[in-house]
Amino acid sequence: MSINSERLSYSAEDAAALLGISERYLRGLARTGEINVARIHGRILFPRSALVEFLAKNTDGSGKRVRPIPPHIRAKMLKART
């Protein structure tokens, strides 16, 4: 049996480094559901597919990363509209 050497999931530290964001910001994205995680034996892992999906959602046509609006700011914006 052949095993693909590409990792299927990453720790918060490794995933944050891959995305070029802080680990704290990444954990915040996970907490708000903006990026999918896998919880295995109490450990939070970030699937490779979730990282790719997050980049696709938060990238403009030029490949430049577009930073999502933080949840606490988004909540204030929505509240101001009402």
C-alpha positions, 0 to 999 in steps of 0.5 A, spaced: 500 500 500 502 506 498 501 512 502 501 519 500 506 523 503 502 530 503 499 531 510 491 531 510 491 536 516 495 541 520 496 543 527 494 551 528 501 553 529 502 550 522 496 552 519 497 559 521 504 559 518 501 556 511 496 561 511 501 567 513 496 569 519 497 569 526 495 563 530 490 567 534 487 569 528 486 562 525 483 560 532 478 566 532 476 564 525 475 557 527 471 559 533 466 563 529 466 557 523 469 561 518 474 555 517 472 548 518 476 544 523 476 537 525 476 535 533 480 529 534 481 526 541 481 534 544 485 536 539 483 541 533 486 540 527 485 544 520 484 539 514 488 541 508 481 542 504 479 547 509 485 551 508 484 551 500 477 553 501 478 558 506 484 561 501 479 561 495 473 564 499 478 570 501 482 571 495 480 576 489 482 574 482 489 577 482 491 571 487 491 577 493 489 575 499 483 579 501 482 579 509 475 578 512 471 582 516 473 580 523 466 578 527 466 583 532 466 589 527 461 585 522 456 585 528 457 592 529 456 594 522 449 589 522 447 592 528 448 599 525 444 598 519 438 596 524 
